[in-house]
Amino acid sequence: MALIVDALATDLGRTMARASVEGIAARLGLKAPLTRDEQATLLRALSPGLAVFVGKAAAEQTLFEVHVRLGLGGVK
């Protein structure tokens, strides 16, 4: 989850990024270390909230980059 937090911290700040990732992961019942499927699920769940803060296009770009960095492919 650290890589996801790091990626979101650029747009949200470290505290908000960590709180968002941990809060949504907890709501989904996800615990580290995450499987590839769980990582993809977490990223999908983060998308709407991130879009509120940075706009849809920026959120999609950030999440696309995280997908690539996690080796999940370029899924948008």
N, C-alpha and C positions, 0 to 999 in steps of 0.2 A: 504494500500500500504506500510505501514511502515514495516510490517513483511517481505515483499519481498525485500525492500531496505536493511533491516538488514541482510538478508541472502546473498544478493549479495555483500554487503560491505566487507565481509571477503575476497573475491576474487578480487574485483574491487576497493576497497576503498569507503568510504562513499559518497564522492562528485560525483564520477563517477557512483556509483550505483543509487543515487538519480536522477541524470541527466538522466540516461538511463530509469529508471522506469517512471519518469515524462514525458520525451520526447515521449516515445512510447505510454504511456497512452493518452497523448494529441493528438498524431497523429491518434489514434484509436477512439478519442472522448469519452474517459472514464474519469469519475470524481468520486472521493471518496464520500461516501463509495461505494465500488464495490460489485456487486452481485457475487455469486459463478461462474456463467458463465463468467462474465467479468474478474474475477481473472484468470480463466483458459485461457481465450483469451490473456490476458496480458502475462502470463507465456509462452505461445506458441510463442508470438511475440518477447519475450526477448531471446529465445533460440539461434537463429543464431548469434546474436551479442556476447552473452556470450561465445559461443563456439570459437569465434575468439580470445578472450582474454585468456581463460583457457583450451581450447581443448574440443572436443566433449564429451569425457567420463566424465570429471569433470563438464561440464555444465549440462549434463544429471543427474548426481548425485545430484548436487545442486538443480536443479529444481524439481527433485523427492522428495527431502527432504522438499522443500517449499510446494509442493502439499500436502504432508502428514500433515505438520504443519497447513495448512489452512483447513484441513478436506476435501480435494478434492479427497482423495484416492491416491494411488501410481501410478498415470498415468505418463508414461514417454513420 
